[in-house]
């Protein structure tokens, strides 16, 4: 093979990938919260999930980008597994639009007549755009132009390739088809773009370098290759992310089997009766057809698939200290990352509230668990703190910049609640040995009211208390605390309690009071996160 041909091939692929990168990133950045709103529709019904995945992928022109975003949203608790599976179905249909785009425009119109002007217009918008959205749209438009310039290089480079590489000779056997499927997978894996692999396949077909059946096998391989991006994205991720990646792999394997079956069944028709039709159009139609059949086959099985995946990848969830919502893939969108962090803090609130209730009520059965729970919560809060720092490294709005410090304060308060709760058992013996019935009842009431404060301040999926309400509850508890302290001191003076008992009781009451203060502070600072949470959220934390 001539060096010039190699250079044209490499340059064409490079331009194509650069165009795809600019187009995808430009559309994602221009969409901003639009991506979230589009995926929000996925939660309303499975059909909308399918439609959202299809339309977003068709617009962004990258099923990998949408798949990774979906994994991030599931992992962050912003999408449920059921809806995200249907989004993945839609992504696979949406990615076939690249083939139609290339077939309808790339090989029927003189590319230089519109591609270079697109690059010029795009860069003009980039330089003169008054707002960031227009600038990002300009980059997307320039990328669109480069996409077709790269395609033009590929088409020209593949002309006459069949005389230098005997691709046609290895394509007339089952083993040959398997090799082409493997080649499509490898191409997509190496370039991390099924669209690039599709463009190469269409260019080979248009140049007559490979027959249509072999090109179909390449398309099936490229379709399977998109799963590599999902699998790479979930390395070290949480169980939810692994479940949606597994759903993606299962769906693409089934559609791959359907595609191979169609190739075998239609081999005679393809080789004889369809040769007078546009081969690249037939290839695009084949890509769409086996994905549509795949959706039709999987649609009635989606509920069973969700149940099956729900029982898998559970080992990480058994550890309380492992985060379930913090996902690195959505860090590029700080507003979504803050929502994910808020969801994780909701989970911490529930866990620390359970721990504090058990500690204050002197539940003897929970004593051995309190220290382990404290260590798990400290580990989880450490993850939240590091995630907070990663968000801070992104390009932030003023609102998010003010939210991050509050989130760190809340994390610290929850860590302190866990620490104080783990220390409560050392006072149980002193509380049990009290002989003064009136004092015992007062302390029991104080414990009961403190638990009521914890209940009210717990942040869960249904509601959360306002800073004003939590402060009001703490003031009422403060009066009880002062009354109890005076009672203990007077009892000591009157000889009802010995000095050692008095000091131990005062320490225990002070400890409970300190815990109540931390609970109230966490609830009060939570109100500063309301601007993010009050927006239309995709889903409540689970």
Secondary structure, DSSP 8 states (H G I E B T S, - for coil): --HHHHHHHHHHHHHHHHHHHHHHHHHHHHHTHHHHHHHHGGGT-HHHHHHHHHHHHHHHT-HHHHHHHHHHHHHTTSS-HHHHHHHHHHHHHHTTHHHHHIIIIITTS-GGGTHHHHHHHHHHHHHH-SSHHHHHHHHHHHHHHHHHHHHHHHHHHHTTGGGTS-TGGGSSSHHHHHHHHHHHHHHHHHHT-HHHHHHHHHHHHHTTSS-HHHHHHHHHHHHHHHHHHHHHHTTT--HHHHHHHHHHHHHHHHHHHHHHHHHHHTHHIIIIISTTS-HHHHHHHHHHHHHHHHHHHHHTTHHHHHHHHHTSS-TGGG-TTS-SS--GGGTTSHHHHHHHHHHHHHHHHHHHHHHHHHHHTT-GGGHHHHHHHHHHHHHHHHHHHHHHHHHHTS---HHHHHHHHHHHHHHHHHHHHHHHHHHGGGGHHHHHT---HHHHHHHHHHHHHHHHHHHHH---SS----HHHHHHHHHHHHHHHHHHHHHHHHHHHTTSS-HHHHHHHHHHHHHHHHHHHHHHHHHHHHGGGHHHHTS--S----
